Amino acid sequence: MNLKSFGCGAFETLCPTAFDAPVPASFTVHGCRGRLSRFRPKSTWRSHTAHNFLRPSLAASLHAVILRAMQTAAFFSGLQLRLDDARRANRHAIRKLCSQLSPRLATAKRLELKLARRFNALDYLRTDELGLSRIIADLLNPRSSHGQGAIFLQQLLIQLKEFTQIFSGLDLDRCELSVQVERVITANRRIDIVVEFADAPTKYALAIENKPYAGDQRHQARDYLRYFLEKYQENFLLIYLSPTGEGPSHWSIPALELHANWPNQFAIMAYDQRSTVTESDEFEAFRLPTSLTDWLESCRNACEADRLRWFLDETRRFCRRSFGGHTMTSDLEADAIRDFLFLNPEHFDTALAVFDSWTSIRDEVCERFLKRISARIKTAPALQPYAGDMNVVSTYGGEAKNSNCIWLYRDRWAPYRAINTTKLPHTNARTAIELGNDEKGPNCWYIGVRIPKSKDHLTFRERKRRRHLVKKLATTLDQTGNSDKWWPWRVYFDEDKQHWNALVPALHRECEAKEDGDITRHFVDTFVKIALKAIPVIDKIEA
């Protein structure tokens, strides 16, 4: 008798050499202990009968283990077959969806030739922080040239009723109204928009701090709130208008202080409700249920002038495209896809799968494109005179704000004294020429000269260096550049190149091409042009 007689033939088939291995005097398999009654060192498994060295219970245990292993292998083999079938079915469904959508999208593109829905008049106007503030303030002003009186202001107050009752008792026909842009208060601070209601003997204020691009200054929101409290007691509301519904930074005002001291005088509004923060955070209680684009739409519906309705539509579409992550090529294409899916709901699951994969597709394309730009900058012939100590570093962080950048710096530039912060760029504490983005995802791209820490943390000598940089860069580079606590000089790219969400198809084509395309050349040429002017200035001040 041998192991086969105990049902171990299958095990011999799987591992025949196991029967020829030397056996110890005692052993344990999965907790079952066996012992050789007569052990000879040169004995083998085949040369002894089972009753001489193996208890029947151990053989049964081995049989059970082997059976479970075979069943597990069969299960995973069947599972793999089912997964392969599901993948083939999904690929077929996606190909079918795309093939059926393509003619409809082609028709929408042909209509675009006649309707020009991507055209936006604001692309030719000033759309920086001040430009957008002037548009909002002009619409809120009953005496403005729009001729609609207080209709637009009334629409905003109606939407605010869900959040606050501060303005609920006001009669706009009886109130004395004034609207200011960049009202100067203490410490030379400027509040972007202030609407004052004088309803004798009480005064009320609706203020908007517009933050489409720039960050906060130290204690900025706190100073604004204290100013309004002193001037209007508690009869005011300060709205923090941000691209995606973010709250102010901790050093502008901590969230705990807002909850403790300003629960009814502070609110947060997003430019576009599509992109408001979806996860609850410390500012959730301050977020308005409405957005700027919602207000613009309500103004458009209440407006009686065709020309003004057209302008309100243009402004709303600009805000959706710039701050809402609206990536469709045109509204016509979006309408064509929506209509098709409602007529063919069996494609909903496939459309959801495509949607879920879009962010990873976008990030892969944009990361490749950013590396392509970085490589072209590093090897640009015009920058080779500086190649000896020139560093070009890039990083792509995807959805995280301010996480997609290219830095150029030189080792000879004197480092700043390090501080403990996670916001330092990868420049070894040196000034850098930076290409980066100012929003979540690869959007709102800019280029400028950045110091490695805020001017609020600079030493006396570092402040002196920064002042020289601001002055020299303003005269050497484009006069339209702006400066703030991090940036001695910075400008944003043109609107058609500023947001990569909508450019992903074009960026992919350029990444696949051997020759550089128009978008690659635009970013590389702009970076090199600015670097050639900025490097000598930084060399003179910081080398």
C-alpha positions in Angstrom: 0.0 0.0 0.0 1.3 3.5 -0.8 0.0 7.1 -0.8 -2.1 6.5 -3.9 -4.2 4.1 -2.0 -5.0 6.9 0.4 -6.3 9.1 -2.4 -3.1 11.0 -3.0 -2.8 10.1 -6.7 -3.9 13.6 -7.7 -1.1 15.1 -5.5 1.4 12.8 -7.2 0.2 14.1 -10.6 0.7 17.7 -9.4 4.0 17.2 -7.7 5.5 13.7 -8.4 8.9 14.5 -6.9 7.3 14.9 -3.5 7.1 11.2 -3.2 10.9 10.8 -3.6 11.9 13.3 -0.9 13.5 12.1 2.4 11.1 12.1 5.3 11.8 13.2 8.9 11.0 11.2 11.9 8.1 13.5 12.7 6.4 16.3 10.8 3.3 18.5 10.8 1.0 19.4 7.8 -1.7 22.0 8.5 -1.8 21.1 12.2 -1.9 17.3 11.6 1.1 15.5 13.1 2.6 12.3 11.6 5.5 10.1 12.8 7.7 7.4 11.2 7.6 4.2 13.3 10.7 2.8 11.6 12.9 5.5 10.1 15.8 4.8 7.9 17.8 7.8 6.7 17.9 6.6 3.0 14.3 5.6 2.9 12.0 7.3 0.5 8.2 7.9 0.3 7.8 5.2 -2.3 9.7 2.5 -0.4 7.4 2.4 2.6 3.8 1.6 3.1 1.5 4.2 4.5 0.9 2.4 7.7 4.6 2.4 8.6 4.9 6.2 8.7 1.6 8.0 8.0 -1.5 8.1 10.1 -4.8 7.7 8.1 -6.0 11.1 9.5 -3.0 12.9 7.9 -3.7 11.4 4.5 -7.3 12.5 4.7 -6.2 16.0 5.7 -3.9 16.1 2.7 -6.7 14.9 0.4 -8.9 17.7 1.7 -6.2 20.4 1.3 -5.5 19.2 -2.3 -9.2 19.2 -3.1 -9.7 22.7 -1.8 -6.7 23.9 -3.8 -8.1 22.3 -7.0 -11.5 23.9 -6.3 -9.9 27.3 -5.8 -7.9 27.0 -9.0 -11.1 26.1 -10.9 -13.0 29.0 -9.4 -10.3 31.6 -10.4 -10.0 30.1 -13.8 -13.8 30.5 -14.3 -13.7 34.0 -12.9 -10.9 35.0 -15.3 -13.0 33.7 -18.2 -16.0 35.8 -17.0 -13.9 38.9 -16.6 -12.5 38.5 -20.1 -16.0 38.2 -21.4 -17.1 41.3 -19.5 -14.1 43.3 -20.8 -14.9 42.3 -24.4 -18.5 43.3 -23.9 -17.6 46.7 -22.5 -15.1 47.4 -25.3 -17.9 46.5 -27.8 -20.4 48.7 -26.0 -18.0 51.7 -26.0 -17.1 51.2 -29.7 -20.8 51.1 -30.5 -21.6 54.2 -28.4 -18.8 56.1 -30.1 -19.8 55.0 -33.6 -23.3 56.1 -33.1 -22.4 59.4 -31.5 -19.8 60.4 -34.1 -22.4 61.4 -36.8 -24.3 63.5 -34.4 -21.2 65.3 -33.2 -20.2 65.9 -36.8 -23.6 67.5 -37.4 -23.1 69.7 -34.3 -19.7 70.8 -35.6 -21.3 71.8 -38.9 -23.9 73.9 -37.1 -21.1 75.5 -35.1 -19.8 77.1 -38.4 -23.1 79.0 -38.6 -23.8 79.7 -34.9 -20.2 80.2 -33.5 -21.3 79.1 -30.0 -17.7 78.9 -28.7 -17.2 82.6 -29.5 -17.3 84.8 -26.4 -17.1 88.6 -26.4 -15.4 88.6 -23.0 -12.3 87.0 -24.5 -11.6 90.4 -26.0 -12.2 92.3 -22.8 -10.4 92.7 -19.4 -11.3 89.6 -17.4 -8.9 89.8 -14.6 -10.1 90.3 -11.0 -10.7 94.0 -11.5 -12.4 93.6 -14.9 -14.8 90.9 -13.5 -15.5 93.0 -10.4 -16.5 96.0 -12.6 -19.0 93.8 -14.6 -20.6 92.5 -11.4 -20.7 96.0 -9.8 -22.2 97.6 -12.9 -25.0 95.0 -13.0 -25.8 95.6 -9.3 -25.9 99.4 -9.7 -29.5 100.5 -10.3 -28.3 103.7 -12.0 -26.0 101.9 -14.4 -26.3 102.2 -18.2 -28.1 98.8 -18.4 -31.3 100.6 -17.8 -32.9 97.8 -15.8 -33.0 99.6 -12.5 -32.7 97.5 -9.4 -33.9 94.2 -11.0 -30.4 92.6 -10.9 -29.8 93.6 -7.3 -33.2 92.3 -6.4 -32.4 89.0 -8.0 -29.3 88.6 -5.8 -31.2 89.6 -2.6 -33.9 87.0 -3.4 -31.2 84.3 -3.7 -29.6 85.4 -0.4 -32.9 85.0 1.5 -32.2 81.3 1.9 -29.0 82.2 3.8 -29.6 85.4 5.7 -32.5 87.7 6.6 -30.3 90.9 7.0 -31.7 92.5 3.8 -35.2 91.0 3.9 -36.9 94.2 5.2 -35.4 96.6 2.8 -37.5 98.5 0.3 -35.1 99.2 -2.7 -37.4 101.9 -4.0 -37.1 103.8 -0.8 -33.4 103.1 0.0 -30.6 105.3 -1.0 -28.2 103.1 -2.8 -24.5 103.4 -3.7 -22.2 100.9 -5.4 -18.4 101.1 -5.1 -15.6 99.2 -6.7 -12.3 98.9 -4.7 -13.4 100.8 -1.7 -10.3 101.8 0.3 -10.4 101.1 4.0 -7.8 101.0 6.8 -4.2 99.9 6.1 -4.7 100.7 2.4 -6.8 97.6 1.9 -9.3 97.6 -0.9 -12.7 95.7 -0.9 -13.6 94.7 -4.4 -17.4 95.6 -4.4 -19.5 97.3 -1.8 -23.3 97.9 -2.1 -24.5 100.3 0.6 -28.2 100.6 1.5 -29.2 103.7 3.4 -32.6 103.2 5.0 -32.7 106.0 7.5 -31.6 105.8 10.2 -29.8 102.5 9.5 -27.2 101.6 6.9 -26.6 98.2 5.5 -23.8 96.8 3.3 -23.5 93.9 0.9 -19.8 93.4 0.1 -18.1 91.0 -2.3 -14.5 90.0 -2.1 -13.7 88.7 -5.6 -11.1 85.9 -5.7 -11.1 84.4 -9.3 -7.4 84.0 -9.5 -5.3 85.6 -6.6 -4.8 84.2 -3.1 -5.5 85.9 0.2 -3.4 88.4 2.0 -2.5 88.1 5.6 -5.6 88.8 7.9 -7.4 90.1 4.8 -10.9 88.7 5.5 -10.5 89.4 9.2 -9.7 93.1 8.6 -12.7 93.4 6.2 -15.1 91.9 8.7 -13.8 94.2 11.5 -14.2 97.2 9.3 -17.8 96.4 8.4 -18.7 95.6 12.0 -17.3 99.0 13.1 -19.2 100.9 10.4 -22.4 98.9 10.0 -22.7 97.0 13.3 -24.2 93.6 12.3 -26.1 94.9 9.3 -23.8 93.6 6.6 -22.8 90.5 4.7 -19.4 89.8 3.2 -19.5 87.3 0.3 -16.2 85.5 -0.5 -16.5 84.8 -4.3 -14.1 82.0 -5.3 -13.8 79.8 -8.4 -14.9 76.5 -6.9 -16.4 77.5 -3.6 -13.2 77.4 -1.6 -13.1 79.3 1.7 -10.4 81.8 2.6 -6.9 80.7 3.6 -6.1 80.1 7.3 -3.9 83.2 7.5 -6.7 85.4 6.0 -9.1 84.2 8.8 -9.3 80.7 10.5 -12.5 78.8 10.0 -12.9 78.5 13.8 -12.9 82.3 14.1 -15.6 82.6 11.4 -17.8 80.1 13.3 -17.3 81.8 16.7 -17.5 85.5 15.7 -19.1 85.8 12.2 -21.7 83.1 11.7 -24.2 85.5 10.1 -22.0 88.0 8.4 -19.9 85.8 6.1 -20.8 83.7 3.1 -19.0 81.8 0.3 -20.2 81.8 -3.3 -18.8 79.8 -6.2 -18.5 81.2 -9.7 -20.2 78.1 -11.0 -22.3 75.6 -9.1 -21.0 72.8 -11.3 -17.6 72.9 -9.5 -18.5 73.7 -5.9 -16.8 71.7 -3.3 -18.6 68.4 -3.0 -17.1 67.1 0.2 -18.1 68.7 3.5 -15.4 70.7 5.2 -15.0 73.4 7.8 -16.6 76.1 5.6 -19.7 74.1 4.7 -22.0 76.2 6.8 -21.0 79.3 5.0 -21.5 78.1 1.4 -24.5 79.7 -0.4 -26.9 77.4 -2.2 -26.6 79.6 -5.3 -23.6 80.5 -7.6 -22.7 83.5 -9.7 -23.8 81.8 -12.9 -27.1 81.0 -11.2 -27.5 84.7 -10.4 -26.6 85.7 -14.0 -29.1 83.3 -15.4 -31.9 84.7 -13.2 -30.8 88.2 -14.3 -31.1 87.1 -17.9 -34.6 85.7 -17.4 -35.7 88.9 -15.6 -34.1 91.3 -18.2 -36.3 92.9 -20.9 -33.5 94.1 -23.2 -32.3 91.7 -25.9 -28.8 93.2 -26.1 -28.4 92.9 -22.4 -29.7 89.3 -22.3 -27.0 88.5 -24.9 -24.3 90.0 -22.7 -25.6 88.2 -19.6 -25.4 84.9 -21.6 -21.9 85.7 -22.7 -20.8 86.4 -19.1 -22.5 83.3 -17.8 -20.8 81.1 -20.4 -17.5 82.7 -19.7 -17.8 81.9 -16.0 -18.8 78.3 -16.7 -16.0 77.8 -19.0 -13.3 79.5 -16.9 -14.3 78.4 -13.5 -16.7 75.5 -13.8 -14.7 72.9 -15.7 -17.1 73.0 -18.6 -15.0 71.0 -21.1 -17.4 70.3 -24.0 -16.3 71.8 -27.2 -19.7 73.5 -27.6 -23.1 73.5 -26.1 -24.4 72.0 -29.3 -22.3 68.9 -28.9 -23.4 68.6 -25.3 -27.0 68.8 -26.4 -26.4 66.2 -29.1 -24.9 63.7 -26.6 -27.6 64.3 -24.0 -30.4 63.9 -26.6 -28.8 60.7 -27.9 -28.5 59.1 -24.5 -32.1 59.9 -23.5 -33.2 58.3 -26.8 -30.9 55.3 -26.1 -30.8 54.8 -22.3 -29.2 51.3 -22.8 -26.0 53.3 -23.2 -26.2 55.0 -19.8 -23.8 52.5 -18.2 -21.3 52.9 -21.0 -21.5 56.7 -20.8 -20.9 56.5 -17.1 -17.8 54.3 -17.6 -16.4 56.8 -20.1 -17.1 59.7 -17.7 -15.5 57.9 -14.8 -12.3 57.3 -16.9 -12.1 60.9 -18.2 -10.1 62.4 -15.3 -7.4 59.7 -15.5 -7.2 60.1 -19.3 -7.0 63.9 -19.0 -4.3 63.7 -16.4 -2.2 61.2 -18.4 -2.4 63.4 -21.5 -1.7 66.6 -19.6 1.3 65.1 -17.7 2.8 64.0 -21.0 2.3 67.4 -22.5 3.8 69.2 -19.5 6.9 66.9 -19.7 7.1 67.6 -23.4 7.2 71.4 -22.7 9.8 70.9 -19.9 12.0 68.9 -22.2 11.8 71.5 -25.0 12.6 74.3 -22.5 15.6 72.5 -21.2 17.1 72.0 -24.7 16.0 75.4 -26.1 19.0 76.7 -28.1 18.5 80.3 -26.7 18.9 79.1 -23.1 22.1 77.0 -23.7 24.4 79.8 -22.5 22.9 79.2 -19.0 23.0 75.4 -19.3 26.0 75.1 -16.9 24.0 75.7 -13.7 20.4 75.9 -15.1 17.8 73.6 -13.6 14.5 72.8 -15.2 12.1 70.8 -12.9 8.5 69.8 -13.6 5.8 68.1 -11.6 2.2 67.2 -12.3 -0.2 66.7 -9.4 -3.5 66.4 -11.3 -6.5 67.7 -9.6 -4.7 69.4 -6.6 -4.6 73.1 -6.8 -1.3 74.7 -7.7 0.3 71.3 -8.2 1.2 71.4 -11.9 4.4 73.4 -12.5 7.6 73.8 -14.4 10.4 75.7 -12.6 13.6 77.1 -14.0 16.3 78.4 -11.6 20.1 78.7 -11.5 22.4 77.4 -8.8 24.2 80.7 -8.6 21.0 82.5 -7.4 21.3 83.0 -3.6 18.8 80.8 -1.6 16.3 82.4 0.8 16.4 81.3 4.4 14.2 78.2 4.6 10.9 78.2 6.5 8.7 75.3 7.5 6.0 75.2 4.7 4.7 72.6 2.3 4.2 75.3 -0.4 7.9 75.7 -1.2 8.6 74.9 -4.9 11.3 72.4 -5.8 13.9 75.1 -6.4 16.2 74.6 -3.4 14.8 77.8 -1.8 15.7 79.9 -4.8 13.8 82.4 -7.0 12.4 80.6 -10.1 10.7 81.4 -13.4 7.5 79.3 -13.1 4.9 78.0 -15.4 2.0 76.8 -13.3 -1.8 76.7 -12.8 -4.0 78.5 -10.4 -7.0 76.2 -10.1 -8.0 72.6 -9.5 -6.9 70.4 -12.4 -4.7 71.7 -15.3 -6.5 75.0 -15.7 -5.8 78.7 -15.4 -2.2 78.7 -16.5 0.2 81.5 -15.8 3.9 82.3 -16.1 6.0 84.5 -13.8 8.9 85.0 -11.4 8.3 83.5 -8.0 10.2 83.8 -4.8 10.2 80.6 -2.6 8.3 82.2 0.4 5.7 84.9 1.1 6.9 88.4 1.5 5.3 88.3 5.0 8.1 85.9 6.1 11.0 87.6 4.4 14.0 88.9 6.4 15.1 92.5 6.0 17.7 91.7 3.3 15.2 89.4 1.5 12.6 92.1 1.4 15.2 94.4 -0.2 16.0 91.8 -2.8 12.3 91.4 -3.6 11.7 95.2 -4.0 14.5 95.3 -6.5 13.0 92.3 -8.4 9.6 93.9 -8.5 10.9 97.2 -9.8 13.3 95.7 -12.4 11.0 93.1 -13.7 8.2 95.6 -14.2 10.3 97.6 -16.5 12.0 94.7 -18.3 9.0 92.5 -18.8 5.4 93.1 -19.9 3.9 96.1 -18.1 0.5 94.2 -17.7 2.1 91.8 -15.2 0.9 91.7 -11.6 2.8 91.2 -8.4 1.7 89.8 -5.0 3.2 88.3 -1.9 4.7 85.3 -3.8 5.2 86.8 -7.2 7.3 89.8 -8.1 5.8 89.5 -11.6 3.2 87.2 -13.2 0.8 87.1 -16.2 -1.9 84.6 -17.3 -1.9 83.0 -20.7 -4.5 83.9 -23.3 -7.9 82.5 -22.7 -7.7 80.0 -25.6 -4.6 78.4 -24.0 -5.3 78.9 -20.3 -7.6 75.9 -19.6 -6.3 72.5 -20.6 -9.5 70.6 -19.8 -11.0 71.7 -23.1 -7.6 71.2 -25.0 -7.1 67.5 -24.1 -7.8 66.2 -27.6 -5.4 68.7 -29.2 -2.7 68.1 -26.5 -2.9 64.3 -27.2 -2.4 64.9 -30.9 0.6 67.1 -30.2 2.1 64.5 -27.8 1.7 61.8 -30.5 3.2 63.9 -33.3 7.0 64.0 -34.0 6.9 67.7 -34.8 5.9 70.3 -32.2 2.4 71.7 -32.7 1.0 75.3 -32.2 0.2 74.8 -28.5 3.6 73.3 -27.7 5.4 76.2 -29.5 3.2 78.8 -27.8 4.1 77.6 -24.3 7.7 77.0 -25.0 8.3 80.2 -26.9 6.5 82.2 -24.2 8.5 80.6 -21.4 11.9 81.1 -23.3 11.1 84.7 -24.2 10.3 85.6 -20.6 13.3 83.6 -19.3 15.7 85.4 -21.6 14.6 88.8 -20.2 14.2 87.7 -16.5 17.4 85.7 -16.1 19.8 88.7 -16.5 17.7 90.7 -14.0 17.7 87.9 -11.4 21.4 87.3 -12.0 22.2 91.0 -11.2 20.1 91.0 -8.0 20.4 87.5 -6.6 23.6 86.0 -8.0 
